[in-house]
Amino acid sequence: MTADPLLDRALVEEATKKSGLIWVRGEGSPARALWHVWLDGAAVLVGDGPGEQPLPGLVDGRPAEVTVRSKDKGGRVVAWTALVAELAPGSPEWEAAVAELKGKRLNAPDAERVTVRWAEQCRVVRLVPRDVVTEMPSGALAAVPLATGATTRGVVPEALPRLLFRRKRKG
């Protein structure tokens, strides 16, 4: 990006802090939109457990590619390469990360015991930026949507349009 690595690092940090989602491509997997928190110079994620986001391809000690989007317009701001570091449950780093993640976790079904569930059933990973900031691609990155268990609604009941759009009678 620029000739100054400190400016590149500052851009990565500020853009990633402000974005609610980052696109992460792990080893051998397609890019996914993941929610995160920025803590101590790295993006921290929780997932791979029941009710949490999947983290495919994020292997401890391996690289990952991160693309940060603009919070207001949704376009790419910066892309960077990260080193994946999985945090051990109960470690001081894990405790600090989980404290931040818990405050940002929306709609947790078990908010009072979410950290216990994360320790037992999930992974907490840090994406530590490397010194190299990658150049932005010149073309579109459109891709086929990933397979999901989500479904669309079924057939609209025949009477529904009449109920929704009936005219009020003048009295």
Secondary structure, 3 states (H helix, E strand, C coil): CCCCHHHHHHHHHHHHHHCCEEEEECCCCCCEEEECEEECCEEEEEECCCCCCCCCCCCCCCEEEEEEECCCCCCEEEEEEEEEEEECCCCHHHHHHHHHHHHHCCCCCCHHHHHHHHHHHCEEEEEEEEEEEECCCCCCCCCCCCCCCCCCCCCCCCCHHHHHHCCCCCC
